[in-house]
Amino acid sequence: MKLRRWAALAAASLFFLSACASDDLGSGGDDSSSSGDKGSVTISGQSFPEATLVASMYQQLLEHEGYTVKVQLVDTRDVYMGQFPGDVQIVPEYVGGILDFLNAKANGADAESIVTNDPAESISAGEQLLSDAGITLLDPSSATDQNAFFVTQKYADANGLTNLSDLSGRKVALAAAPDCEGRADCEGGLTKVYGIDITKILPLGFASDQTYQSVINDESQLGLTSTTDGTLADQGLVLLNDDKGIQAAQNLVPAVSTEWLADHQDVKDPLNKLMAALTTEKLTELNGRISVDREQPDAVAADFLSSEGLI
């Protein structure tokens, strides 16, 4: 499982976005729909800022296509996967997230992960799991929301850092989630794959304010966040590239009920075009507009779709 759940936003941002999700997307069971002549479709997913943004993009695209859309965002993947496929027809997903979930459900919580840092390879490895679950994944985006590690821009400039491999042999303290130690995508990978000398791990949380401040104040030199953290630049922080690929593929991807899709092939084109238009850099910028500038997710989504010529 990923070391994340969008603690990257401060509590105030989360409160604001929760309200937006309820008002704009029908979170918590309220309908958010428009009249359409192609029938009804229900979109579900987790209720965190990035998912709220992407769900709004899906909603607006499908309403533009003539569907009546209901969006219901919930707390955990377990909840919406209990209704998908079935009452829910479409979910904004992440390649590694959904494949790890299906793998654990079919083969047990301790099953070896089938996900690599290559999205196409990962999806190919999960074909049978997806088929058995009645789920079709459309085209994955190049936009990916993976675990990532940051330093201050000052520290990067002073030491010529661009990639994690540039830290090889260096002694650094790491501010991260409490379960980081030994993980292949966290301290274990940094130590064994990159050869970084982690002198200590400060269990301050995933992209928490404490983690940011620890790095800013040089209590630690390296901190854990996500690749689409839109708050870094304003804090004088910068990501280091995972140039040796210790993170699993977490590319955005539309997950659709296979049975429903058979009768609604027209949703493929707009959703695939959206995935093609999104990049990690664009998604990071959009997230920043929400988390830093406090714009509403539906307005940010509408602006992006319009600017890309998708609606």
C-alpha positions in Angstrom: 0.0 0.0 0.0 1.2 3.5 -0.6 2.5 5.7 2.2 -0.1 8.4 1.5 -3.5 9.7 2.0 -3.0 13.3 1.3 -1.8 14.5 4.6 0.0 16.9 2.3 -2.7 19.5 2.9 -3.2 21.2 6.2 -6.3 20.5 8.2 -7.8 23.8 7.0 -7.4 22.8 3.4 -9.0 19.4 4.0 -11.9 21.0 5.7 -12.4 23.4 2.8 -12.2 20.7 0.2 -14.5 18.4 2.1 -17.1 21.1 1.9 -16.4 21.6 -1.8 -16.9 17.9 -2.3 -20.2 17.9 -0.6 -21.4 21.1 -2.3 -20.2 20.4 -5.8 -19.9 16.7 -6.2 -22.7 15.2 -4.1 -20.3 13.7 -1.6 -22.0 11.8 1.2 -24.8 10.6 -0.9 -26.3 13.8 -2.3 -26.9 13.8 -6.1 -24.9 16.0 -8.4 -26.3 15.6 -11.9 -27.5 17.2 -15.0 -30.2 16.1 -17.5 -28.9 13.8 -20.2 -30.3 11.6 -22.9 -27.7 8.8 -22.7 -28.8 7.5 -19.3 -27.3 7.6 -15.8 -23.9 6.8 -14.5 -22.5 6.8 -11.0 -18.9 7.8 -10.3 -17.3 6.9 -6.9 -13.9 7.2 -5.3 -12.1 8.4 -2.2 -12.9 11.8 -0.8 -9.5 13.5 -0.8 -8.6 16.7 -2.8 -7.0 15.2 -5.9 -9.7 12.6 -6.3 -12.3 15.3 -5.9 -10.7 17.3 -8.7 -10.4 14.3 -11.0 -14.0 13.1 -10.3 -15.2 16.5 -11.2 -13.4 16.3 -14.5 -15.0 12.9 -15.2 -18.4 14.3 -14.2 -18.2 17.4 -16.4 -16.9 15.4 -19.4 -19.7 12.8 -19.2 -22.4 15.4 -18.7 -21.0 17.1 -21.8 -21.5 13.8 -23.6 -25.1 13.7 -22.5 -25.1 11.5 -19.4 -26.8 12.1 -16.1 -24.0 11.8 -13.6 -24.1 11.1 -9.9 -20.8 11.4 -7.9 -20.5 9.9 -4.4 -17.1 10.2 -2.7 -16.4 8.0 0.3 -13.6 7.6 2.9 -11.8 4.4 1.8 -11.2 2.2 -1.3 -12.9 -0.7 0.6 -16.2 1.2 0.7 -16.5 2.1 -3.0 -15.0 -1.2 -4.2 -17.9 -2.9 -2.4 -20.2 -1.2 -4.9 -18.0 -1.4 -8.0 -18.8 -2.8 -10.4 -22.5 -2.7 -9.7 -24.2 0.4 -8.3 -21.0 2.3 -9.3 -19.9 2.2 -12.9 -16.8 4.4 -13.0 -14.0 5.1 -10.6 -11.0 7.5 -11.0 -8.2 5.2 -10.0 -4.5 4.7 -9.7 -2.8 1.8 -11.4 -0.9 0.4 -8.4 -3.7 1.2 -5.9 -6.5 -0.8 -7.7 -4.2 -3.7 -8.7 -2.8 -4.1 -5.2 -6.4 -4.0 -3.8 -7.6 -6.7 -6.2 -4.4 -8.8 -5.7 -4.8 -8.7 -1.9 -8.5 -9.5 -2.2 -7.9 -12.5 -4.4 -4.6 -13.8 -2.9 -4.5 -12.5 0.6 -3.0 -9.4 2.3 0.5 -10.9 2.2 0.4 -11.6 -1.5 3.5 -10.4 -3.4 2.8 -7.2 -5.3 2.4 -7.5 -9.1 2.9 -3.8 -9.5 6.2 -2.4 -10.9 7.1 1.1 -11.8 5.9 0.5 -15.4 2.1 1.1 -15.7 1.6 -1.0 -18.9 3.6 -3.9 -17.4 1.6 -3.7 -14.2 -1.8 -3.6 -16.0 -0.7 -6.6 -18.1 0.2 -8.5 -15.0 -3.2 -7.8 -13.5 -5.3 -8.7 -16.6 -6.8 -11.8 -14.9 -7.5 -10.0 -11.7 -9.3 -7.3 -13.6 -11.2 -9.7 -15.7 -12.3 -11.7 -12.7 -13.5 -8.5 -11.0 -15.4 -7.3 -14.1 -13.3 -4.2 -14.4 -11.7 -2.6 -17.4 -9.0 0.0 -17.2 -8.9 2.6 -19.9 -5.7 4.3 -21.0 -3.4 5.2 -18.1 -2.2 8.8 -17.9 1.4 9.9 -17.7 0.3 11.8 -14.6 1.3 9.8 -11.6 0.8 10.4 -7.9 3.6 8.4 -6.3 5.5 8.7 -3.1 8.3 11.2 -3.5 11.1 12.8 -1.5 11.9 16.4 -1.2 14.7 18.7 0.0 15.0 22.4 0.4 15.8 24.3 -2.8 18.8 25.8 -0.9 20.1 22.3 0.0 19.6 21.1 -3.6 21.4 24.0 -5.1 24.3 23.8 -2.6 24.9 20.1 -3.2 24.0 19.9 -6.9 21.0 17.6 -6.3 18.4 16.7 -9.0 18.0 12.9 -8.5 17.8 10.7 -5.5 21.0 9.0 -6.7 22.8 12.3 -6.2 22.5 11.6 -2.4 24.4 8.3 -2.7 26.8 8.0 0.1 25.6 11.1 1.9 24.4 11.0 5.5 20.8 12.4 5.8 18.0 12.4 8.3 14.6 11.5 6.9 11.2 12.9 8.0 8.5 10.4 6.9 5.6 8.3 7.8 5.9 6.1 10.8 6.0 2.9 8.7 8.8 4.1 6.4 11.6 2.0 8.0 12.5 -1.0 5.8 10.0 -0.3 3.1 11.2 -0.8 -0.4 9.5 2.4 -1.5 10.8 4.3 1.5 13.9 3.9 3.8 14.6 0.4 2.6 14.8 1.5 -1.1 16.7 4.7 -0.2 19.3 2.7 1.6 19.6 -0.5 -0.5 19.0 0.9 -4.0 20.3 4.4 -3.7 23.0 3.9 -1.2 21.9 6.8 1.0 23.1 6.7 4.6 19.9 7.4 6.5 21.2 8.4 10.0 17.7 8.5 11.5 14.0 8.5 10.6 11.8 11.1 12.2 8.2 9.6 12.2 6.5 13.0 11.6 4.0 11.9 9.0 3.4 11.7 5.2 3.6 15.3 3.9 2.6 16.7 7.2 3.3 20.2 8.3 5.8 18.7 10.9 7.6 17.0 8.0 7.8 20.1 6.0 9.1 22.2 8.9 11.6 19.5 9.9 13.3 19.8 6.5 12.9 23.6 6.2 14.6 23.9 9.7 17.3 21.4 8.7 16.4 19.0 11.5 16.2 16.5 8.6 17.4 16.9 5.1 14.9 14.7 3.3 11.1 14.5 3.6 8.3 12.3 2.3 5.4 13.6 0.2 3.8 12.8 -3.2 4.8 13.7 -6.8 1.7 15.9 -7.1 2.2 17.9 -4.0 1.2 21.4 -5.0 2.5 23.1 -1.9 6.3 22.6 -2.3 7.3 25.6 -4.4 5.7 28.1 -2.0 7.7 26.6 0.8 11.0 26.6 -0.9 11.0 22.8 -1.3 11.8 20.7 -4.4 11.4 17.0 -5.3 14.3 14.8 -6.2 13.7 12.4 -9.1 13.2 8.7 -8.4 15.8 7.9 -11.1 16.2 4.3 -10.1 12.4 3.6 -9.9 11.8 2.4 -6.4 8.2 3.7 -6.5 5.4 1.5 -7.9 3.3 2.9 -10.8 0.5 5.1 -9.5 -0.6 6.6 -12.8 -4.1 8.0 -13.0 -6.4 5.6 -14.9 -10.2 5.4 -15.4 -11.6 2.1 -14.0 -14.9 1.1 -15.6 -17.4 -1.7 -15.2 -16.8 -4.1 -18.0 -20.5 -5.0 -18.3 -21.6 -1.3 -18.4 -18.8 -0.3 -20.8 -20.0 -2.9 -23.3 -23.2 -0.7 -23.8 -21.5 2.7 -23.4 -18.4 2.6 -25.6 -18.7 6.3 -26.1 -17.2 7.1 -22.7 -13.8 5.8 -23.8 -12.8 8.6 -26.1 -13.4 11.6 -23.7 -11.9 9.8 -20.7 -8.8 8.6 -22.7 -8.3 12.2 -24.1 -8.4 13.5 -20.5 -5.7 11.0 -19.4 -3.6 12.0 -22.4 -4.0 15.7 -21.5 -2.9 15.3 -17.9 0.7 15.2 -16.9 2.2 15.1 -13.4 3.3 18.7 -13.8 -0.2 19.9 -14.8 -1.8 17.9 -12.0 0.6 19.3 -9.4 -0.3 22.8 -10.6 -4.0 22.1 -10.4 -3.6 20.6 -6.9 -1.8 23.8 -5.9 -4.6 26.0 -7.1 -6.9 24.1 -4.8 -4.7 23.6 -1.7 -2.8 26.8 -1.8 -5.0 29.3 -3.7 -8.2 27.8 -2.3 -10.0 27.6 -5.6 -13.0 25.2 -5.8 -12.3 21.8 -7.4 -15.2 22.0 -9.9 -14.0 25.4 -11.1 -10.4 24.3 -11.5 -11.7 21.1 -13.3 -13.8 23.2 -15.7 -11.0 25.6 -16.4 -8.6 22.7 -17.3 -11.1 20.9 -19.5 -11.9 24.1 -21.4 -8.3 25.1 -21.8 -7.4 21.7 -23.2 -10.4 21.7 -25.6 -12.0 18.8 -23.9 -15.4 20.5 -23.4 
